[in-house]
């Protein structure tokens, strides 16, 4: 399982709810969460065969910005 981390402008529950359908439609995503307690509003996405560009495109389609921060491989299963 891989984990991708993105800096986003998803800063509250209302925005998270707006982004949810776009992230949920990505078949390769098993789980995602956003830490809005940080200045960077870090989105963590877990799954297999993840493509950072597909995640960024989904967020852009939802009206949000994102920037890939890091990719974790094996052992990165827990967000």
Biopython code that builds the backbone (N, CA, C, O; Angstrom):
import numpy as np
from Bio.PDB.StructureBuilder import StructureBuilder

atoms = [
    (1, "UNK", "N", (0.847, -1.177, 0.000)),
    (1, "UNK", "CA", (0.000, 0.000, 0.000)),
    (1, "UNK", "C", (0.893, 1.241, 0.000)),
    (1, "UNK", "O", (1.903, 1.300, 0.701)),
    (2, "UNK", "N", (0.504, 2.206, -0.784)),
    (2, "UNK", "CA", (1.236, 3.468, -0.867)),
    (2, "UNK", "C", (0.436, 4.555, -0.158)),
    (2, "UNK", "O", (-0.786, 4.472, -0.043)),
    (3, "UNK", "N", (1.142, 5.567, 0.310)),
    (3, "UNK", "CA", (0.498, 6.743, 0.892)),
    (3, "UNK", "C", (1.080, 7.978, 0.224)),
    (3, "UNK", "O", (2.295, 8.175, 0.201)),
    (4, "UNK", "N", (0.202, 8.802, -0.316)),
    (4, "UNK", "CA", (0.599, 10.082, -0.892)),
    (4, "UNK", "C", (0.154, 11.179, 0.057)),
    (4, "UNK", "O", (-0.909, 11.087, 0.671)),
    (5, "UNK", "N", (0.972, 12.218, 0.176)),
    (5, "UNK", "CA", (0.620, 13.364, 1.021)),
    (5, "UNK", "C", (0.671, 14.620, 0.170)),
    (5, "UNK", "O", (1.611, 14.837, -0.595)),
    (6, "UNK", "N", (-0.366, 15.449, 0.319)),
    (6, "UNK", "CA", (-0.505, 16.674, -0.460)),
    (6, "UNK", "C", (-0.782, 17.855, 0.459)),
    (6, "UNK", "O", (-1.497, 17.728, 1.453)),
    (7, "UNK", "N", (-0.217, 18.989, 0.121)),
    (7, "UNK", "CA", (-0.602, 20.257, 0.724)),
    (7, "UNK", "C", (-1.831, 20.725, -0.054)),
    (7, "UNK", "O", (-1.826, 20.703, -1.285)),
    (8, "UNK", "N", (-2.899, 21.153, 0.659)),
    (8, "UNK", "CA", (-4.134, 21.561, -0.013)),
    (8, "UNK", "C", (-4.671, 22.870, 0.570)),
    (8, "UNK", "O", (-4.138, 23.397, 1.547)),
    (9, "UNK", "N", (-5.719, 23.373, -0.041)),
    (9, "UNK", "CA", (-6.448, 24.517, 0.515)),
    (9, "UNK", "C", (-7.822, 24.076, 1.033)),
    (9, "UNK", "O", (-8.766, 24.865, 1.063)),
    (10, "UNK", "N", (-7.918, 22.816, 1.438)),
    (10, "UNK", "CA", (-9.156, 22.273, 2.015)),
    (10, "UNK", "C", (-9.048, 22.458, 3.529)),
    (10, "UNK", "O", (-8.437, 21.642, 4.219)),
    (11, "UNK", "N", (-9.641, 23.530, 4.032)),
    (11, "UNK", "CA", (-9.366, 23.980, 5.393)),
    (11, "UNK", "C", (-10.480, 23.742, 6.412)),
    (11, "UNK", "O", (-10.316, 24.085, 7.583)),
    (12, "UNK", "N", (-11.596, 23.170, 5.999)),
    (12, "UNK", "CA", (-12.679, 22.947, 6.961)),
    (12, "UNK", "C", (-13.584, 21.808, 6.484)),
    (12, "UNK", "O", (-13.425, 21.281, 5.382)),
    (13, "UNK", "N", (-14.532, 21.447, 7.344)),
    (13, "UNK", "CA", (-15.418, 20.313, 7.046)),
    (13, "UNK", "C", (-16.275, 20.547, 5.807)),
    (13, "UNK", "O", (-16.552, 19.608, 5.060)),
    (14, "UNK", "N", (-16.693, 21.776, 5.584)),
    (14, "UNK", "CA", (-17.529, 22.083, 4.413)),
    (14, "UNK", "C", (-16.747, 21.814, 3.129)),
    (14, "UNK", "O", (-17.267, 21.208, 2.193)),
    (15, "UNK", "N", (-15.503, 22.267, 3.093)),
    (15, "UNK", "CA", (-14.661, 22.032, 1.909)),
    (15, "UNK", "C", (-14.336, 20.549, 1.760)),
    (15, "UNK", "O", (-14.283, 20.021, 0.649)),
    (16, "UNK", "N", (-14.119, 19.883, 2.897)),
    (16, "UNK", "CA", (-13.824, 18.449, 2.848)),
    (16, "UNK", "C", (-15.010, 17.694, 2.244)),
    (16, "UNK", "O", (-14.823, 16.782, 1.439)),
    (17, "UNK", "N", (-16.218, 18.074, 2.630)),
    (17, "UNK", "CA", (-17.420, 17.432, 2.088)),
    (17, "UNK", "C", (-17.548, 17.688, 0.587)),
    (17, "UNK", "O", (-18.040, 16.831, -0.147)),
    (18, "UNK", "N", (-17.111, 18.854, 0.131)),
    (18, "UNK", "CA", (-17.156, 19.170, -1.302)),
    (18, "UNK", "C", (-16.144, 18.324, -2.082)),
    (18, "UNK", "O", (-16.420, 17.906, -3.207)),
    (19, "UNK", "N", (-14.976, 18.074, -1.487)),
    (19, "UNK", "CA", (-13.925, 17.295, -2.153)),
    (19, "UNK", "C", (-14.206, 15.791, -2.126)),
    (19, "UNK", "O", (-13.744, 15.061, -3.002)),
    (20, "UNK", "N", (-14.957, 15.329, -1.133)),
    (20, "UNK", "CA", (-15.160, 13.894, -0.907)),
    (20, "UNK", "C", (-15.624, 13.120, -2.138)),
    (20, "UNK", "O", (-15.022, 12.090, -2.444)),
    (21, "UNK", "N", (-16.658, 13.553, -2.861)),
    (21, "UNK", "CA", (-17.104, 12.748, -4.008)),
    (21, "UNK", "C", (-16.040, 12.608, -5.096)),
    (21, "UNK", "O", (-16.004, 11.600, -5.802)),
    (22, "UNK", "N", (-15.189, 13.599, -5.230)),
    (22, "UNK", "CA", (-14.149, 13.565, -6.258)),
    (22, "UNK", "C", (-13.029, 12.603, -5.870)),
    (22, "UNK", "O", (-12.479, 11.916, -6.730)),
    (23, "UNK", "N", (-12.686, 12.548, -4.583)),
    (23, "UNK", "CA", (-11.670, 11.606, -4.118)),
    (23, "UNK", "C", (-12.238, 10.191, -4.053)),
    (23, "UNK", "O", (-11.546, 9.223, -4.368)),
    (24, "UNK", "N", (-13.490, 10.078, -3.648)),
    (24, "UNK", "CA", (-14.117, 8.755, -3.524)),
    (24, "UNK", "C", (-14.279, 8.051, -4.868)),
    (24, "UNK", "O", (-14.356, 6.823, -4.905)),
    (25, "UNK", "N", (-14.332, 8.785, -5.958)),
    (25, "UNK", "CA", (-14.518, 8.151, -7.272)),
    (25, "UNK", "C", (-13.229, 7.536, -7.824)),
    (25, "UNK", "O", (-13.268, 6.837, -8.836)),
    (26, "UNK", "N", (-12.092, 7.785, -7.176)),
    (26, "UNK", "CA", (-10.820, 7.209, -7.623)),
    (26, "UNK", "C", (-10.727, 5.773, -7.104)),
    (26, "UNK", "O", (-10.565, 5.554, -5.904)),
    (27, "UNK", "N", (-10.829, 4.800, -8.005)),
    (27, "UNK", "CA", (-10.873, 3.385, -7.630)),
    (27, "UNK", "C", (-9.642, 2.925, -6.857)),
    (27, "UNK", "O", (-9.751, 2.053, -5.995)),
    (28, "UNK", "N", (-8.479, 3.492, -7.148)),
    (28, "UNK", "CA", (-7.247, 3.045, -6.510)),
    (28, "UNK", "C", (-7.096, 3.559, -5.080)),
    (28, "UNK", "O", (-6.208, 3.111, -4.355)),
    (29, "UNK", "N", (-7.945, 4.486, -4.671)),
    (29, "UNK", "CA", (-7.882, 5.056, -3.323)),
    (29, "UNK", "C", (-8.680, 4.179, -2.364)),
    (29, "UNK", "O", (-9.872, 3.942, -2.565)),
    (30, "UNK", "N", (-8.002, 3.699, -1.314)),
    (30, "UNK", "CA", (-8.635, 2.871, -0.296)),
    (30, "UNK", "C", (-9.139, 3.747, 0.854)),
    (30, "UNK", "O", (-10.214, 3.504, 1.404)),
    (31, "UNK", "N", (-8.357, 4.762, 1.209)),
    (31, "UNK", "CA", (-8.688, 5.633, 2.342)),
    (31, "UNK", "C", (-8.031, 6.987, 2.131)),
    (31, "UNK", "O", (-6.941, 7.079, 1.566)),
    (32, "UNK", "N", (-8.703, 8.036, 2.588)),
    (32, "UNK", "CA", (-8.104, 9.365, 2.563)),
    (32, "UNK", "C", (-8.577, 10.148, 3.774)),
    (32, "UNK", "O", (-9.653, 9.890, 4.314)),
    (33, "UNK", "N", (-7.760, 11.112, 4.198)),
    (33, "UNK", "CA", (-8.130, 11.998, 5.295)),
    (33, "UNK", "C", (-7.359, 13.300, 5.157)),
    (33, "UNK", "O", (-6.281, 13.343, 4.564)),
    (34, "UNK", "N", (-7.932, 14.362, 5.719)),
    (34, "UNK", "CA", (-7.303, 15.676, 5.656)),
    (34, "UNK", "C", (-7.104, 16.182, 7.073)),
    (34, "UNK", "O", (-8.041, 16.206, 7.871)),
    (35, "UNK", "N", (-5.879, 16.585, 7.382)),
    (35, "UNK", "CA", (-5.549, 17.158, 8.686)),
    (35, "UNK", "C", (-5.660, 18.672, 8.577)),
    (35, "UNK", "O", (-4.730, 19.340, 8.124)),
    (36, "UNK", "N", (-6.799, 19.208, 8.995)),
    (36, "UNK", "CA", (-7.023, 20.652, 8.897)),
    (36, "UNK", "C", (-6.436, 21.403, 10.086)),
    (36, "UNK", "O", (-6.572, 22.624, 10.170)),
    (37, "UNK", "N", (-5.787, 20.694, 11.005)),
    (37, "UNK", "CA", (-5.166, 21.361, 12.149)),
    (37, "UNK", "C", (-3.790, 21.928, 11.799)),
    (37, "UNK", "O", (-3.195, 22.653, 12.596)),
    (38, "UNK", "N", (-3.289, 21.603, 10.620)),
    (38, "UNK", "CA", (-1.999, 22.133, 10.183)),
    (38, "UNK", "C", (-2.219, 23.254, 9.169)),
    (38, "UNK", "O", (-3.259, 23.316, 8.514)),
    (39, "UNK", "N", (-1.249, 24.119, 9.052)),
    (39, "UNK", "CA", (-1.336, 25.232, 8.104)),
    (39, "UNK", "C", (-1.426, 24.735, 6.666)),
    (39, "UNK", "O", (-2.028, 25.390, 5.815)),
    (40, "UNK", "N", (-0.826, 23.575, 6.396)),
    (40, "UNK", "CA", (-0.793, 23.032, 5.036)),
    (40, "UNK", "C", (-2.026, 22.213, 4.680)),
    (40, "UNK", "O", (-2.174, 21.808, 3.528)),
    (41, "UNK", "N", (-2.926, 21.955, 5.648)),
    (41, "UNK", "CA", (-4.131, 21.149, 5.400)),
    (41, "UNK", "C", (-3.767, 19.877, 4.637)),
    (41, "UNK", "O", (-4.193, 19.677, 3.500)),
    (42, "UNK", "N", (-2.971, 19.020, 5.281)),
    (42, "UNK", "CA", (-2.380, 17.854, 4.635)),
    (42, "UNK", "C", (-3.424, 16.781, 4.322)),
    (42, "UNK", "O", (-4.115, 16.280, 5.209)),
    (43, "UNK", "N", (-3.514, 16.448, 3.043)),
    (43, "UNK", "CA", (-4.339, 15.336, 2.570)),
    (43, "UNK", "C", (-3.445, 14.104, 2.483)),
    (43, "UNK", "O", (-2.415, 14.131, 1.810)),
    (44, "UNK", "N", (-3.837, 13.023, 3.161)),
    (44, "UNK", "CA", (-3.153, 11.736, 3.063)),
    (44, "UNK", "C", (-4.069, 10.788, 2.304)),
    (44, "UNK", "O", (-5.238, 10.622, 2.653)),
    (45, "UNK", "N", (-3.527, 10.171, 1.268)),
    (45, "UNK", "CA", (-4.296, 9.253, 0.428)),
    (45, "UNK", "C", (-3.583, 7.905, 0.431)),
    (45, "UNK", "O", (-2.395, 7.834, 0.116)),
    (46, "UNK", "N", (-4.295, 6.836, 0.785)),
    (46, "UNK", "CA", (-3.721, 5.495, 0.800)),
    (46, "UNK", "C", (-4.388, 4.643, -0.272)),
    (46, "UNK", "O", (-5.587, 4.759, -0.526)),
    (47, "UNK", "N", (-3.581, 3.780, -0.897)),
    (47, "UNK", "CA", (-4.121, 2.888, -1.912)),
    (47, "UNK", "C", (-3.015, 2.146, -2.629)),
    (47, "UNK", "O", (-1.854, 2.189, -2.223)),
    (48, "UNK", "N", (-3.386, 1.463, -3.703)),
    (48, "UNK", "CA", (-2.416, 0.720, -4.514)),
    (48, "UNK", "C", (-2.420, 1.281, -5.920)),
    (48, "UNK", "O", (-3.478, 1.547, -6.491)),
    (49, "UNK", "N", (-1.229, 1.459, -6.477)),
    (49, "UNK", "CA", (-1.114, 1.996, -7.825)),
    (49, "UNK", "C", (-1.569, 3.442, -7.925)),
    (49, "UNK", "O", (-2.131, 3.854, -8.940)),
    (50, "UNK", "N", (-1.326, 4.210, -6.875)),
    (50, "UNK", "CA", (-1.763, 5.607, -6.853)),
    (50, "UNK", "C", (-0.986, 6.452, -7.854)),
    (50, "UNK", "O", (0.224, 6.294, -8.012)),
    (51, "UNK", "N", (-1.685, 7.335, -8.514)),
    (51, "UNK", "CA", (-1.084, 8.287, -9.447)),
    (51, "UNK", "C", (-1.318, 9.685, -8.873)),
    (51, "UNK", "O", (-2.456, 10.153, -8.842)),
    (52, "UNK", "N", (-0.255, 10.360, -8.416)),
    (52, "UNK", "CA", (-0.423, 11.690, -7.827)),
    (52, "UNK", "C", (-1.166, 12.658, -8.744)),
    (52, "UNK", "O", (-1.929, 13.499, -8.267)),
    (53, "UNK", "N", (-0.953, 12.549, -10.040)),
    (53, "UNK", "CA", (-1.604, 13.466, -10.976)),
    (53, "UNK", "C", (-3.117, 13.260, -10.992)),
    (53, "UNK", "O", (-3.871, 14.225, -11.115)),
    (54, "UNK", "N", (-3.564, 12.016, -10.869)),
    (54, "UNK", "CA", (-5.018, 11.749, -10.836)),
    (54, "UNK", "C", (-5.657, 12.361, -9.588)),
    (54, "UNK", "O", (-6.764, 12.898, -9.650)),
    (55, "UNK", "N", (-4.952, 12.276, -8.456)),
    (55, "UNK", "CA", (-5.463, 12.882, -7.218)),
    (55, "UNK", "C", (-5.525, 14.399, -7.379)),
    (55, "UNK", "O", (-6.532, 15.021, -7.042)),
    (56, "UNK", "N", (-4.449, 14.992, -7.895)),
    (56, "UNK", "CA", (-4.431, 16.442, -8.100)),
    (56, "UNK", "C", (-5.518, 16.875, -9.082)),
    (56, "UNK", "O", (-6.159, 17.906, -8.876)),
    (57, "UNK", "N", (-5.731, 16.105, -10.138)),
    (57, "UNK", "CA", (-6.785, 16.434, -11.111)),
    (57, "UNK", "C", (-8.170, 16.373, -10.470)),
    (57, "UNK", "O", (-9.017, 17.225, -10.741)),
    (58, "UNK", "N", (-8.403, 15.369, -9.620)),
    (58, "UNK", "CA", (-9.697, 15.248, -8.942)),
    (58, "UNK", "C", (-9.936, 16.451, -8.032)),
    (58, "UNK", "O", (-11.041, 16.989, -7.982)),
    (59, "UNK", "N", (-8.899, 16.865, -7.317)),
    (59, "UNK", "CA", (-9.039, 18.025, -6.436)),
    (59, "UNK", "C", (-9.258, 19.305, -7.237)),
    (59, "UNK", "O", (-10.060, 20.153, -6.848)),
    (60, "UNK", "N", (-8.556, 19.443, -8.338)),
    (60, "UNK", "CA", (-8.732, 20.622, -9.201)),
    (60, "UNK", "C", (-10.158, 20.659, -9.755)),
    (60, "UNK", "O", (-10.778, 21.721, -9.822)),
    (61, "UNK", "N", (-10.671, 19.493, -10.149)),
    (61, "UNK", "CA", (-12.044, 19.403, -10.659)),
    (61, "UNK", "C", (-13.056, 19.828, -9.587)),
    (61, "UNK", "O", (-14.110, 20.381, -9.901)),
    (62, "UNK", "N", (-12.723, 19.563, -8.319)),
    (62, "UNK", "CA", (-13.588, 19.946, -7.204)),
    (62, "UNK", "C", (-13.409, 21.416, -6.825)),
    (62, "UNK", "O", (-14.170, 21.948, -6.017)),
    (63, "UNK", "N", (-12.400, 22.075, -7.411)),
    (63, "UNK", "CA", (-12.182, 23.494, -7.149)),
    (63, "UNK", "C", (-11.102, 23.792, -6.126)),
    (63, "UNK", "O", (-11.062, 24.887, -5.566)),
    (64, "UNK", "N", (-10.218, 22.820, -5.875)),
    (64, "UNK", "CA", (-9.180, 22.996, -4.864)),
    (64, "UNK", "C", (-7.785, 22.915, -5.474)),
    (64, "UNK", "O", (-7.597, 22.408, -6.580)),
    (65, "UNK", "N", (-6.816, 23.427, -4.726)),
    (65, "UNK", "CA", (-5.419, 23.340, -5.140)),
    (65, "UNK", "C", (-4.725, 22.272, -4.301)),
    (65, "UNK", "O", (-5.138, 21.984, -3.177)),
    (66, "UNK", "N", (-3.673, 21.693, -4.858)),
    (66, "UNK", "CA", (-2.895, 20.698, -4.125)),
    (66, "UNK", "C", (-1.472, 20.679, -4.655)),
    (66, "UNK", "O", (-1.198, 21.066, -5.791)),
    (67, "UNK", "N", (-0.579, 20.217, -3.794)),
    (67, "UNK", "CA", (0.833, 20.082, -4.155)),
    (67, "UNK", "C", (1.356, 18.825, -3.480)),
    (67, "UNK", "O", (1.263, 18.688, -2.260)),
    (68, "UNK", "N", (1.907, 17.904, -4.268)),
    (68, "UNK", "CA", (2.424, 16.654, -3.714)),
    (68, "UNK", "C", (3.587, 16.967, -2.776)),
    (68, "UNK", "O", (4.470, 17.758, -3.108)),
    (69, "UNK", "N", (3.578, 16.339, -1.604)),
    (69, "UNK", "CA", (4.642, 16.537, -0.636)),
    (69, "UNK", "C", (5.543, 15.323, -0.526)),
    (69, "UNK", "O", (6.766, 15.456, -0.503)),
    (70, "UNK", "N", (4.935, 14.111, -0.458)),
    (70, "UNK", "CA", (5.762, 12.911, -0.356)),
    (70, "UNK", "C", (4.960, 11.670, -0.688)),
    (70, "UNK", "O", (3.729, 11.666, -0.687)),
    (71, "UNK", "N", (5.711, 10.615, -0.973)),
    (71, "UNK", "CA", (5.126, 9.313, -1.281)),
    (71, "UNK", "C", (5.760, 8.300, -0.336)),
    (71, "UNK", "O", (6.983, 8.249, -0.209)),
    (72, "UNK", "N", (4.930, 7.490, 0.330)),
    (72, "UNK", "CA", (5.430, 6.425, 1.189)),
    (72, "UNK", "C", (5.063, 5.096, 0.561)),
    (72, "UNK", "O", (3.995, 4.948, -0.032)),
    (73, "UNK", "N", (5.949, 4.139, 0.693)),
    (73, "UNK", "CA", (5.681, 2.820, 0.138)),
    (73, "UNK", "C", (5.249, 1.845, 1.209)),
    (73, "UNK", "O", (4.403, 2.159, 2.045)),
    (74, "UNK", "N", (5.830, 0.667, 1.182)),
    (74, "UNK", "CA", (5.493, -0.389, 2.135)),
    (74, "UNK", "C", (5.661, 0.135, 3.555)),
    (74, "UNK", "O", (6.631, 0.824, 3.871)),
    (75, "UNK", "N", (4.708, -0.201, 4.391)),
    (75, "UNK", "CA", (4.746, 0.260, 5.776)),
    (75, "UNK", "C", (4.034, 1.581, 5.962)),
    (75, "UNK", "O", (3.882, 2.044, 7.093)),
    (76, "UNK", "N", (3.591, 2.203, 4.875)),
    (76, "UNK", "CA", (2.895, 3.472, 4.970)),
    (76, "UNK", "C", (1.400, 3.296, 5.008)),
    (76, "UNK", "O", (0.656, 4.204, 4.636)),
    (77, "UNK", "N", (0.946, 2.130, 5.458)),
    (77, "UNK", "CA", (-0.478, 1.822, 5.407)),
    (77, "UNK", "C", (-1.306, 2.671, 6.349)),
    (77, "UNK", "O", (-2.429, 3.048, 6.015)),
    (78, "UNK", "N", (-0.766, 2.980, 7.527)),
    (78, "UNK", "CA", (-1.557, 3.786, 8.450)),
    (78, "UNK", "C", (-1.345, 5.256, 8.154)),
    (78, "UNK", "O", (-0.214, 5.712, 7.984)),
    (79, "UNK", "N", (-2.431, 5.985, 8.095)),
    (79, "UNK", "CA", (-2.362, 7.408, 7.831)),
    (79, "UNK", "C", (-2.210, 8.082, 9.159)),
    (79, "UNK", "O", (-2.127, 9.308, 9.223)),
]
sb = StructureBuilder()
sb.init_structure("model")
sb.init_model(0)
sb.init_chain("A")
sb.init_seg("    ")
for serial, (resi, resn, name, xyz) in enumerate(atoms, 1):
    if name == "N":
        sb.init_residue(resn, " ", resi, " ")
    sb.init_atom(name, np.array(xyz, "f"), 0.0, 1.0, " ", f" {name:<3s}", serial, name[0])
structure = sb.get_structure()
